[in-house]
Each structure stands twice: as C-alpha cells, then as structure tokens.
C-alpha cells in the first residue's frame, strides 16, 4: 500500500475518532482563526479544531492532488500536551502517532 493510500486511511480514522469523542464540529471557526501564523494555530484554535480545520484538509489536499507529502514531522507531542486529561485523548493519539510514523521516512 502506498503512502498516499495509507495517509487517506489514517486521516479517515482520525476523523472518525474525533467524531466518536465529540470533538468534530459542524461550524467552521472564523476565517481569522484559521489564518493564524502560529504553529498549530495555538493562539486561535483548540487542538481538535486545528486537526479538523487545518491539518486534515491540508493533507487531504496534498493527497488528492498527488503533491509531495511532508516528511519528518511530529504532531504527537503537541496533541498529547494540548489534549491531556481530555476524554478520548489516548485514542486520538494512537492514530496521530501512526501518522507521524508514516511521515517519518
């Protein structure tokens, strides 16, 4: 299975886990919140919002358009810290860790 297909599967899994734990939102944040220049939009979005509204769509765009996928990134430490003590965090981190591993190469 190629990295594009694996990425699609992991993003779908992450989306499902966010929905399962009631972090998936139906209304997008304000455009200025999505335009943050801070890493992870930490100044304007909660971690689950960043995953839903920025991370997942950007990766899906790269996959859909067969563009080069990122390498050497790790979002697990951010997700673990930002979501610590929140319901479902461990479940979400399992998938995030798999995504990090996929892009480690």
PEDADA-V849376 format. One record per backbone hydrogen bond with DSSP energy under -0.5 kcal/mol. CO is the residue of the C=O (numbers start at 1). NH is the residue of the N-H. If there is no record, write none. Layout:
<<CO NH> <CO NH>>
This chain:
<<2 6> <3 7> <4 8> <5 9> <6 10> <7 11> <8 12> <9 13> <10 14> <11 15> <12 16> <13 17> <14 18> <15 19> <16 20> <17 21> <18 23> <18 24> <19 22> <26 28> <30 33> <30 34> <31 35> <33 36> <38 41> <39 42> <41 44> <41 45> <46 50> <47 51> <48 52> <49 53> <50 54> <50 55> <51 56> <54 58> <55 59> <56 60> <57 61> <58 62> <59 63> <60 64> <61 65> <62 67> <63 66> <75 79> <76 80> <77 81> <78 82> <79 83> <81 84> <83 86> <86 89> <88 92> <89 93> <90 94> <91 95> <92 96> <93 97> <94 98> <95 99> <96 100> <97 101> <98 102> <99 103> <101 104> <102 105> <103 72>>
